């Protein structure tokens, strides 16, 4: 056994895919199972990392739910490019084995009062986890997306009925529409959970700050930036 494989065995939990549900062209709901998942305390907003054949190459996912009794978790995979993570999302099948690190801390949303989730396709899993099984339909979400028709299928499947979609433009003018929604939400006392693209988070956070929102009501986590990997 190689040194890298030995490291994976020491640090990661061995799991297997037990269900893979295509939701739209680029999204799949993937259920993973492992005896090592049993009894684990999971908090919405935590992350898992799945090895892409090496302990040193992994991709991060936000679990939608965690069943500690059954030893199962479910993630929403988004295949948006040609990297190892997207390839795994496209190709994983029931019965396939994988190595999982976590869950572990990523974004602490436990104290967020009246949360509004702002982000993109990579933020949908967090929104579903934060909404929980009883209130996803009422959780306000503002998502910038590349293909609104495809994402509509996803939010319908996950019952994120209050989600609003803003289709991306080449010069980021779609963010103007999100910005216009922020002052009213701020005045209503919302907390803001911003994830996804780093530059969008920076721009929208400035607008939220200018609306008089206290820093304690704003949570941010950049999941990605063009040309960079490993932000989360």
Secondary structure, 3 states (H helix, E strand, C coil): CCHHHHHHHHHCEEEEEEEEEECCCCEEEEEEECHHHCCCCCCCCCEEEEEEEECCEEEEEEEEEEECCCCEEEEEEECCCCCHHHHHHHHCCCCCEEEEEEEECCCCCCCCCCEEEEECHHHHHHHHHHHHHHHHHHCEEEEEECCHHHHHHHHHHCCCCCEEEEECCCCCCHHHHHHHHHHHHHHCCCEEEEEEEHHHHHHHHHHHHHCCCCHHHEEEEEEEECCECCCC
